Amino acid sequence: MRLAGRALRRGADDDMPDGIKPPARDAVCDPLSLSTVFRGVQVLQTAISSLPIHEMRNGVKLDTVSSLVAQPDVNRSRRDFIADMVASLALDGNAFIRLLHYGGEVVSCEVLPPSLVTVSDDGRDPAAPRLRFSYLGRDYTADDVIHCKFLNVPGRLRGLGPISAAREEVESAQMARDYKARFYTDSSNLKGYLQAKEKISPDIADNAKEAWKAEGTAGDIKVLGNGLTYVPLTLKPADLQFLETQKFDTTQIARLLGIPASIMLAAVDGSNLTYSNIEQSWIEFADYTLSAYAGEIEELFNRLLPRGRTAAFDWDSSSRTGMAERYAAYRTARETGWVTNDEIRAWEHLAPLDPASQQIGEDQDAKA
């Protein structure tokens, strides 16, 4: 290959002119190597992928779901498909879904690794972009790839995710973890010093230092002279474990991901956890965190469904109330006449009652 009259060879980095050679990429640590990030992404995946999905028409739930909603990727389960979308949105802020067509119809979907997808705009107006997606050397249009964003910013081709947007905070937590791991083995950490009552010459100081550093056997005794005293630099056990740093990093990452501290198994100073405020935090978690991921997934399914049909997650199934409270609510709903016994049994994943048993239940309600 020739460029500006010069021959360029593959692998000849020294001969490549400035401005042509791409900048070297610094190696970055995988955010999932942090236990807090791993736990947070796992919580998000579990919470959303376990929710049932229903199809709606004119606000009424249908009894069946389409094949693309039941199993978007024919080669994988719906749970894995949704989990991949959640991880892509949380870690990268983008989820790219490739549509597979057969006979003019979409028959399957595939979640592409967001780090391998490049987004470009072939238009001139940022308000009306003509998106083009490149993946493994092949270009796709918006008809072939659906781009889901966690946080959409006007003028940006890619979305922002909680981890990618706060990369520096995540990296600082990684550096604190790495420093803790090296603390006990790093020879540069000062473990103590030799103190002299009077001023000594540099030669005497060097000799005393070398004598103290000399290897010995287990149970050996160190001997000091010239009025020297060894002063150890000790840390408190809590400081040696870096507990405050770990607690701060856990709280910070939980805040980034929008997950309550109780779910992240982290204690917050000054908080008084009771059943009522834990339940309220779970409701806020569903409203302000899970709905951000679920909304993008629902929009994806809405695009794949026939006109007039929409997909919606069943959030009632995530409300794990106590059995006594749940049964009391069922009784109130049945006595007011807006649900039947079979509908209640369906919520509890039980088979419908036979007509005779249904009539007995209605007679008992009438007598009550």
BADOFI-411471 format. One record per residue: x, y negated, z negated of N, C-alpha, C in turn. Coordinates in steps of 0.2 Angstrom, whole numbers, padded with zeros to 4 digits, always signed. Layout:
<atoms>
XYZXYZXYZ;...
</atoms>
This chain:
<atoms>
+0004+0006+0000+0000+0000+0000+0004-0006+0000;+0002-0011+0004+0006-0017+0004+0002-0023+0002;+0005-0028-0002+0002-0033-0004+0007-0039-0004;+0005-0044+0000+0009-0050+0000+0016-0048+0003;+0017-0044+0007+0023-0042+0010+0027-0037+0006;+0024-0035+0000+0028-0030-0004+0025-0023-0004;+0028-0018-0005+0026-0011-0005+0024-0010-0012;+0019-0007-0014+0017-0005-0021+0016+0002-0021;+0019+0005-0026+0019+0012-0026+0015+0014-0032;+0012+0020-0032+0008+0022-0038+0012+0024-0044;+0011+0021-0049+0015+0022-0055+0020+0017-0056;+0022+0013-0051+0027+0008-0051+0025+0002-0055;+0024+0002-0061+0022-0004-0065+0026-0010-0064;+0033-0009-0064+0038-0014-0064+0037-0018-0057;+0035-0015-0052+0035-0019-0046+0028-0022-0044;+0023-0021-0049+0017-0024-0048+0017-0032-0050;+0015-0036-0045+0015-0043-0047+0010-0045-0052;+0012-0051-0056+0007-0053-0061+0001-0055-0058;-0005-0054-0062-0011-0055-0059-0014-0050-0056;-0011-0045-0054-0013-0039-0050-0014-0033-0055;-0009-0032-0059-0009-0027-0064-0014-0028-0070;-0018-0024-0071-0024-0025-0076-0020-0025-0083;-0023-0029-0088-0020-0030-0094-0021-0023-0098;-0016-0022-0102-0016-0016-0106-0021-0016-0111;-0025-0011-0112-0030-0010-0117-0027-0008-0124;-0028-0012-0129-0026-0009-0136-0031-0003-0138;-0027+0001-0141-0031+0007-0144-0035+0005-0150;-0042+0007-0149-0046+0005-0155-0049+0011-0158;-0050+0011-0164-0052+0017-0168-0060+0018-0167;-0062+0024-0167-0069+0026-0166-0073+0023-0172;-0078+0019-0171-0082+0017-0177-0085+0023-0181;-0086+0029-0177-0089+0034-0181-0084+0038-0186;-0078+0036-0185-0073+0039-0190-0074+0036-0197;-0078+0030-0198-0080+0027-0204-0086+0031-0207;-0085+0034-0213-0091+0037-0215-0097+0033-0216;-0097+0027-0217-0103+0023-0218-0106+0022-0211;-0102+0021-0206-0105+0020-0199-0108+0027-0197;-0105+0032-0198-0107+0039-0196-0114+0040-0200;-0114+0039-0206-0120+0040-0210-0126+0035-0207;-0124+0029-0206-0129+0025-0203-0132+0027-0196;-0128+0029-0192-0130+0031-0185-0134+0038-0186;-0132+0042-0190-0136+0048-0192-0143+0047-0194;-0143+0042-0199-0150+0040-0202-0154+0037-0196;-0152+0033-0192-0156+0030-0186-0158+0036-0182;-0154+0040-0180-0155+0046-0175-0161+0050-0178;-0160+0052-0184-0165+0057-0188-0171+0053-0188;-0172+0047-0190-0178+0044-0192-0182+0043-0185;-0179+0041-0180-0183+0040-0174-0184+0046-0170;-0179+0051-0169-0180+0057-0165-0185+0062-0168;-0186+0061-0175-0191+0065-0178-0198+0063-0177;-0199+0057-0175-0206+0054-0174-0210+0057-0168;-0216+0059-0169-0220+0061-0164-0222+0056-0159;-0223+0057-0153-0224+0052-0148-0231+0054-0145;-0235+0049-0144-0242+0050-0141-0243+0046-0135;-0247+0048-0130-0249+0044-0125-0256+0041-0126;-0256+0034-0124-0262+0030-0125-0265+0028-0118;-0272+0028-0118-0275+0025-0112-0281+0020-0115;-0280+0014-0114-0285+0009-0116-0285+0009-0124;-0280+0010-0127-0279+0010-0134-0282+0016-0138;-0283+0022-0134-0286+0028-0137-0280+0033-0136;-0279+0037-0141-0274+0042-0140-0276+0048-0136;-0272+0050-0132-0274+0056-0128-0272+0063-0131;-0275+0068-0129-0273+0074-0132-0267+0078-0129;-0265+0076-0124-0259+0078-0120-0254+0073-0119;-0248+0075-0117-0242+0070-0115-0240+0073-0109;-0237+0068-0105-0234+0070-0098-0227+0074-0099;-0225+0077-0094-0219+0081-0095-0213+0077-0096;-0213+0071-0093-0207+0066-0094-0207+0064-0101;-0212+0064-0104-0212+0061-0111-0211+0067-0116;-0213+0073-0114-0212+0079-0118-0205+0081-0118;-0202+0081-0112-0195+0083-0111-0192+0078-0106;-0189+0072-0107-0187+0068-0102-0181+0071-0098;-0177+0074-0101-0171+0078-0098-0173+0085-0098;-0173+0088-0092-0175+0095-0091-0170+0100-0094;-0164+0097-0095-0158+0101-0097-0157+0101-0105;-0161+0096-0108-0160+0095-0115-0166+0094-0118;-0166+0094-0125-0172+0093-0129-0174+0086-0129;-0180+0084-0131-0182+0077-0131-0178+0074-0137;-0177+0078-0143-0174+0075-0149-0167+0073-0147;-0163+0077-0143-0156+0076-0141-0156+0069-0136;-0161+0069-0132-0161+0063-0127-0162+0057-0131;-0167+0057-0136-0168+0051-0140-0162+0049-0144;-0159+0054-0147-0153+0053-0151-0148+0050-0148;-0147+0052-0141-0142+0049-0137-0143+0041-0136;-0149+0040-0135-0151+0033-0133-0150+0029-0140;-0152+0031-0146-0151+0028-0152-0144+0026-0153;-0140+0032-0152-0132+0031-0153-0129+0026-0148;-0132+0026-0142-0129+0021-0137-0131+0014-0139;-0137+0013-0141-0140+0006-0143-0136+0004-0149;-0135+0008-0154-0132+0006-0160-0125+0004-0160;-0121+0009-0156-0114+0008-0156-0112+0003-0150;-0115+0003-0144-0113-0001-0139-0118-0007-0137;-0124-0006-0139-0129-0011-0138-0133-0010-0131;-0131-0004-0128-0134-0003-0121-0135+0004-0120;-0140+0006-0117-0142+0013-0115-0144+0013-0108;-0140+0017-0104-0141+0018-0097-0144+0024-0095;-0150+0024-0092-0154+0030-0091-0154+0031-0083;-0151+0037-0081-0151+0038-0074-0157+0042-0072;-0161+0040-0067-0167+0043-0065-0166+0048-0059;-0168+0054-0060-0167+0059-0054-0174+0060-0051;-0173+0059-0044-0179+0059-0040-0180+0066-0036;-0186+0068-0035-0187+0074-0030-0194+0073-0027;-0193+0072-0020-0200+0071-0017-0203+0064-0018;-0198+0059-0020-0201+0052-0021-0203+0052-0028;-0203+0057-0032-0205+0056-0039-0200+0057-0044;-0200+0054-0050-0195+0055-0055-0196+0062-0059;-0192+0066-0059-0193+0073-0062-0188+0074-0068;-0183+0069-0069-0179+0070-0075-0175+0064-0076;-0173+0063-0082-0169+0057-0084-0162+0060-0088;-0157+0056-0087-0151+0057-0090-0148+0051-0093;-0145+0052-0100-0142+0046-0103-0135+0046-0101;-0133+0041-0098-0126+0040-0096-0122+0037-0102;-0115+0039-0103-0111+0036-0108-0110+0028-0106;-0112+0024-0111-0112+0017-0109-0105+0014-0108;-0100+0017-0111-0093+0015-0109-0090+0016-0102;-0094+0021-0099-0092+0022-0092-0096+0019-0087;-0101+0014-0089-0105+0011-0084-0103+0004-0084;-0102+0001-0078-0101-0006-0076-0107-0009-0073;-0109-0015-0076-0115-0019-0073-0112-0025-0070;-0115-0026-0064-0113-0032-0060-0119-0035-0057;-0119-0041-0055-0124-0045-0053-0123-0047-0045;-0127-0045-0041-0125-0047-0034-0129-0053-0032;-0133-0056-0036-0137-0062-0034-0133-0068-0037;-0136-0074-0035-0133-0080-0037-0137-0084-0043;-0143-0081-0045-0147-0084-0050-0147-0079-0056;-0143-0082-0062-0143-0077-0068-0150-0076-0070;-0155-0080-0069-0162-0079-0071-0166-0074-0067;-0163-0072-0061-0166-0067-0057-0160-0063-0054;-0157-0059-0059-0151-0055-0056-0153-0049-0052;-0148-0047-0048-0149-0041-0043-0144-0037-0046;-0146-0032-0051-0141-0028-0054-0139-0022-0050;-0132-0021-0051-0129-0015-0048-0125-0012-0054;-0126-0005-0054-0123-0001-0059-0118+0004-0056;-0112+0004-0059-0107+0008-0056-0105+0013-0062;-0105+0020-0059-0104+0025-0064-0100+0031-0061;-0094+0032-0063-0089+0037-0060-0088+0036-0053;-0087+0030-0050-0086+0028-0043-0092+0028-0039;-0098+0028-0042-0104+0028-0038-0108+0022-0040;-0111+0019-0035-0115+0013-0037-0123+0015-0037;-0126+0012-0041-0134+0013-0042-0137+0006-0042;-0143+0006-0040-0148+0000-0041-0152+0001-0047;-0156-0004-0048-0161-0004-0054-0166+0001-0053;-0167+0003-0047-0172+0008-0045-0170+0015-0048;-0163+0016-0048-0160+0022-0050-0158+0023-0058;-0157+0017-0061-0154+0017-0067-0158+0012-0071;-0161+0014-0077-0164+0009-0081-0160+0007-0087;-0159+0000-0088-0154-0002-0093-0158-0005-0099;-0157-0002-0104-0160-0004-0111-0155-0007-0115;-0157-0013-0118-0153-0017-0122-0156-0017-0129;-0151-0017-0134-0153-0018-0141-0155-0025-0142;-0150-0030-0141-0151-0037-0142-0150-0040-0135;-0155-0043-0132-0154-0046-0125-0153-0054-0126;-0147-0056-0123-0145-0063-0123-0146-0065-0116;-0149-0071-0114-0150-0073-0108-0143-0075-0105;-0142-0073-0099-0136-0074-0095-0131-0069-0096;-0132-0064-0101-0127-0058-0102-0130-0052-0098;-0125-0049-0095-0127-0043-0091-0128-0037-0096;-0124-0037-0101-0125-0031-0106-0128-0034-0112;-0131-0029-0116-0134-0031-0122-0128-0031-0128;-0131-0033-0134-0126-0033-0140-0129-0028-0145;-0125-0024-0148-0127-0019-0153-0124-0021-0160;-0126-0019-0165-0124-0021-0172-0117-0019-0173;-0114-0014-0170-0107-0012-0171-0103-0016-0166;-0105-0016-0160-0101-0020-0155-0100-0028-0156;-0106-0030-0159-0106-0038-0160-0102-0039-0166;-0101-0035-0171-0097-0036-0177-0091-0032-0177;-0088-0031-0172-0082-0027-0171-0076-0029-0176;-0075-0035-0178-0070-0037-0182-0071-0034-0189;-0078-0035-0191-0079-0032-0198-0079-0025-0199;-0080-0021-0193-0080-0014-0193-0072-0012-0194;-0068-0016-0190-0061-0014-0189-0058-0016-0196;-0060-0021-0199-0057-0023-0206-0059-0017-0211;-0065-0014-0211-0066-0008-0215-0062-0003-0213;-0060-0002-0207-0055+0004-0205-0048+0002-0207;-0046-0004-0207-0039-0006-0210-0039-0005-0217;-0044-0006-0221-0044-0005-0228-0044+0002-0230;-0048+0006-0226-0047+0014-0227-0040+0016-0225;-0037+0014-0220-0031+0016-0218-0025+0014-0223;-0026+0008-0226-0021+0006-0231-0022+0010-0237;-0028+0012-0239-0029+0016-0245-0025+0023-0244;-0026+0025-0238-0023+0032-0236-0015+0032-0237;-0012+0026-0235-0005+0025-0235-0002+0023-0241;-0007+0021-0246-0004+0017-0252+0001+0022-0256;-0001+0028-0256+0003+0032-0261+0009+0035-0257;+0009+0035-0251+0015+0038-0247+0019+0032-0244;+0017+0026-0244+0021+0021-0241+0027+0019-0246;+0033+0019-0243+0039+0018-0248+0039+0010-0249;+0036+0006-0245+0037-0001-0245+0033-0004-0251;+0028+0000-0254+0024-0002-0260+0029-0002-0266;+0029-0007-0270+0033-0008-0275+0030-0004-0281;+0034+0001-0284+0031+0005-0289+0034+0002-0296;+0039-0002-0296+0042-0005-0302+0048-0008-0301;+0051-0011-0306+0057-0015-0306+0062-0014-0312;+0068-0015-0311+0073-0015-0316+0074-0022-0319;+0073-0023-0325+0074-0029-0329+0080-0030-0333;+0084-0035-0332+0090-0036-0336+0089-0042-0341;+0092-0041-0347+0091-0047-0352+0096-0053-0350;+0101-0051-0347+0106-0056-0344+0107-0056-0337;+0110-0061-0334+0111-0062-0327+0116-0057-0325;+0115-0053-0320+0120-0048-0318+0122-0050-0310;+0128-0047-0308+0130-0048-0302+0127-0044-0297;+0127-0046-0290+0123-0042-0285+0126-0035-0285;+0133-0034-0286+0135-0027-0285+0132-0023-0291;+0132-0025-0297+0129-0021-0302+0122-0020-0301;+0118-0025-0298+0111-0024-0296+0110-0018-0291;+0115-0018-0286+0114-0013-0281+0116-0006-0283;+0121-0006-0287+0123+0001-0290+0117+0003-0295;+0114-0001-0299+0109+0001-0303+0103+0004-0299;+0102+0000-0293+0096+0002-0289+0097+0009-0286;+0103+0010-0283+0105+0016-0280+0105+0022-0285;+0107+0021-0291+0107+0026-0296+0100+0028-0298;+0096+0023-0298+0089+0024-0300+0085+0028-0294;+0087+0027-0288+0084+0030-0282+0086+0037-0281;+0092+0039-0284+0095+0045-0283+0090+0051-0284;+0090+0056-0280+0086+0061-0281+0088+0065-0287;+0083+0068-0291+0084+0072-0297+0079+0078-0297;+0080+0082-0302+0076+0088-0302+0070+0086-0307;+0065+0091-0307+0059+0090-0311+0061+0090-0318;+0058+0085-0322+0060+0085-0329+0066+0081-0330;+0070+0079-0325+0076+0076-0326+0075+0069-0330;+0081+0066-0332+0080+0060-0336+0085+0055-0333;+0082+0049-0332+0085+0043-0329+0089+0040-0334;+0095+0037-0333+0099+0034-0338+0101+0027-0335;+0099+0022-0339+0101+0015-0337+0106+0012-0342;+0110+0007-0339+0115+0004-0343+0115-0004-0342;+0119-0007-0345+0120-0014-0344+0113-0018-0346;+0110-0015-0351+0104-0018-0354+0098-0018-0349;+0098-0014-0345+0092-0013-0340+0086-0010-0343;+0081-0012-0341+0074-0009-0343+0070-0008-0337;+0067-0002-0336+0062-0001-0331+0055-0003-0333;+0052-0007-0328+0046-0010-0329+0041-0007-0324;+0037-0003-0325+0032+0000-0320+0027-0005-0318;+0025-0005-0312+0019-0009-0309+0013-0004-0309;+0009-0004-0313+0003+0001-0313-0003-0003-0312;-0008+0001-0309-0014-0002-0307-0020+0002-0311;-0025-0001-0312-0031+0002-0315-0033+0008-0310;-0036+0013-0313-0039+0018-0309-0044+0016-0304;-0048+0011-0306-0053+0008-0301-0050+0005-0296;-0044+0001-0297-0041-0002-0292-0037+0003-0287;-0035+0008-0290-0031+0013-0286-0036+0016-0281;-0042+0017-0283-0047+0020-0278-0051+0015-0273;-0049+0008-0274-0052+0003-0270-0059+0003-0270;-0062+0004-0276-0069+0005-0276-0073-0002-0274;-0071-0007-0276-0074-0013-0274-0074-0015-0267;-0068-0013-0264-0068-0014-0257-0072-0009-0253;-0073-0003-0255-0077+0002-0252-0084+0000-0253;-0086-0002-0259-0093-0004-0260-0095-0010-0255;-0090-0015-0255-0092-0021-0250-0093-0019-0243;-0088-0014-0241-0088-0012-0234-0095-0008-0232;-0097-0004-0237-0103+0000-0236-0109-0005-0236;-0109-0010-0240-0115-0014-0240-0115-0018-0234;-0109-0021-0232-0109-0025-0226-0111-0021-0219;-0109-0015-0219-0111-0011-0213-0118-0009-0213;-0120-0007-0219-0128-0006-0220-0132-0012-0218;-0129-0018-0220-0133-0024-0217-0133-0025-0210;-0127-0023-0207-0126-0024-0200-0131-0019-0196;-0132-0013-0199-0136-0008-0196-0144-0009-0198;-0145-0013-0203-0152-0014-0205-0155-0009-0209;-0150-0005-0213-0153+0001-0216-0152-0001-0224;-0158+0000-0228-0158-0001-0235-0152+0003-0238;-0149+0000-0243-0144+0003-0247-0146+0009-0250;-0152+0010-0252-0154+0016-0255-0154+0022-0250;-0155+0021-0244-0154+0026-0239-0147+0028-0237;-0143+0023-0238-0136+0024-0237-0132+0027-0243;-0136+0028-0248-0133+0031-0254-0128+0026-0257;-0130+0020-0257-0125+0015-0260-0129+0011-0265;-0126+0009-0270-0129+0005-0276-0127-0002-0275;-0132-0007-0276-0131-0014-0275-0131-0017-0282;-0126-0021-0284-0126-0024-0291-0132-0028-0292;-0135-0028-0298-0140-0032-0299-0147-0030-0297;-0147-0024-0293-0154-0022-0290-0157-0017-0295;-0164-0017-0295-0167-0013-0300-0172-0009-0295;-0170-0002-0294-0173+0002-0289-0179+0005-0293;-0185+0004-0290-0191+0007-0293-0194+0010-0287;-0200+0014-0288-0203+0018-0283-0206+0013-0278;-0209+0007-0281-0213+0002-0277-0208-0002-0272;-0202-0004-0275-0198-0008-0271-0194-0003-0266;-0193+0003-0268-0190+0007-0263-0195+0009-0257;-0201+0010-0259-0206+0011-0253-0206+0005-0249;-0206-0001-0252-0206-0008-0248-0200-0008-0244;-0195-0006-0246-0189-0007-0242-0189-0002-0236;-0192+0004-0237-0193+0009-0231-0198+0006-0226;-0203+0002-0228-0208-0001-0224-0204-0006-0220;-0200-0010-0223-0196-0015-0219-0191-0012-0215;-0188-0007-0217-0184-0003-0212-0187-0001-0206;-0193+0002-0207-0197+0004-0201-0199-0002-0196;-0201-0008-0200-0203-0013-0196-0198-0017-0192;-0192-0018-0195-0187-0023-0193-0181-0019-0190;-0180-0013-0191-0174-0009-0189-0176-0004-0184;-0180+0001-0186-0182+0007-0182-0186+0004-0176;-0191-0001-0177-0195-0003-0171-0191-0006-0166;-0185-0009-0167-0180-0011-0162-0178-0006-0157;-0176+0000-0160-0174+0006-0156-0180+0009-0153;-0186+0010-0156-0192+0013-0154-0195+0009-0148;-0195+0003-0149-0198-0002-0143-0194-0001-0137;-0188+0000-0137-0184+0001-0130-0186+0008-0127;-0186+0013-0132-0188+0020-0129-0195+0020-0127;-0200+0017-0130-0207+0016-0128-0207+0013-0121;-0203+0007-0120-0203+0004-0114-0201+0008-0108;-0196+0013-0110-0193+0017-0105-0199+0022-0103;-0202+0025-0108-0207+0030-0106-0213+0026-0102;-0215+0020-0104-0220+0017-0101-0219+0016-0093;-0212+0015-0092-0210+0014-0085-0211+0021-0081;-0210+0026-0084-0211+0033-0081-0218+0035-0081;-0222+0033-0085-0229+0035-0085-0233+0032-0079;-0239+0036-0077-0243+0033-0072-0246+0026-0075;-0249+0022-0070-0252+0016-0072-0258+0017-0077;-0258+0013-0082-0264+0014-0087-0262+0018-0093;-0257+0021-0093-0254+0025-0098-0248+0022-0102;-0248+0022-0108-0243+0020-0112-0241+0025-0117;-0234+0025-0119-0232+0029-0125-0231+0025-0131;-0232+0029-0137-0231+0025-0143-0229+0031-0148;-0225+0029-0153-0222+0033-0158-0228+0033-0163;-0228+0038-0167-0233+0039-0172-0230+0037-0179;-0230+0031-0181-0227+0029-0187-0230+0031-0193;-0236+0034-0193-0240+0036-0199-0236+0042-0202;-0233+0046-0197-0230+0052-0199-0224+0051-0203;-0221+0045-0203-0215+0043-0207-0216+0041-0214;-0223+0040-0215-0225+0038-0222-0226+0044-0226;-0221+0045-0230-0221+0051-0234-0224+0049-0241;-0230+0048-0242-0233+0047-0248-0234+0053-0252;-0235+0053-0259-0236+0058-0263-0243+0062-0261;-0243+0068-0263-0249+0072-0261-0255+0070-0264;-0255+0068-0270-0261+0065-0273-0264+0059-0270;-0259+0054-0268-0261+0048-0265-0264+0050-0258;-0261+0054-0255-0263+0056-0248-0270+0059-0248;-0271+0064-0253-0278+0067-0253-0283+0062-0255;-0281+0057-0259-0286+0052-0261-0288+0048-0256;-0283+0046-0251-0285+0042-0245-0289+0046-0241;-0288+0052-0240-0292+0057-0235-0299+0057-0238;-0300+0057-0244-0307+0058-0247-0310+0051-0246;-0307+0046-0247-0310+0039-0246-0312+0038-0238;-0308+0040-0234-0309+0040-0227-0315+0044-0225;-0315+0050-0228-0321+0055-0226-0327+0053-0229;-0327+0050-0235-0334+0048-0238-0336+0042-0234;-0332+0037-0232-0334+0032-0228-0337+0033-0221;-0335+0039-0219-0338+0042-0212-0334+0040-0206;-0328+0038-0207-0324+0036-0201-0319+0042-0199;-0319+0047-0202-0315+0053-0200-0319+0059-0202;-0317+0065-0199-0320+0071-0200-0315+0076-0204;-0318+0081-0206-0313+0086-0209-0308+0089-0205;-0310+0090-0198-0305+0092-0193-0300+0087-0192;-0301+0081-0192-0296+0076-0191-0291+0076-0196;-0294+0076-0202-0289+0076-0208-0285+0083-0208;-0288+0088-0206-0284+0094-0206-0278+0094-0200;-0280+0090-0195-0275+0089-0189-0269+0085-0192;-0271+0080-0196-0265+0076-0199-0261+0080-0203;-0264+0085-0206-0260+0090-0211-0257+0096-0207;-0258+0096-0200-0256+0101-0196-0259+0108-0198;-0265+0108-0199-0269+0114-0200-0274+0115-0195;-0277+0121-0194-0282+0123-0189-0288+0120-0191;-0293+0118-0186-0299+0116-0187-0303+0121-0191;-0308+0118-0195-0313+0123-0198-0318+0126-0194;-0321+0131-0195-0326+0134-0191-0332+0130-0193;-0337+0130-0188-0343+0126-0189-0347+0127-0196;-0347+0133-0198-0350+0134-0205-0347+0131-0210;-0340+0131-0211-0337+0128-0216-0337+0120-0215;-0338+0118-0209-0338+0111-0208-0345+0108-0211;-0350+0112-0210-0357+0110-0212-0357+0110-0220;-0354+0115-0223-0353+0115-0230-0350+0109-0233;-0345+0107-0230-0341+0101-0232-0346+0095-0232;-0350+0094-0226-0354+0089-0225-0360+0089-0230;-0362+0095-0232-0368+0095-0237-0365+0093-0244;-0359+0095-0245-0356+0093-0252-0355+0085-0252;-0353+0082-0247-0352+0075-0247-0359+0072-0248;-0364+0075-0245-0371+0072-0245-0373+0072-0252;-0372+0078-0256-0374+0078-0263-0370+0073-0267;-0364+0072-0266-0360+0068-0270-0362+0061-0269;
</atoms>
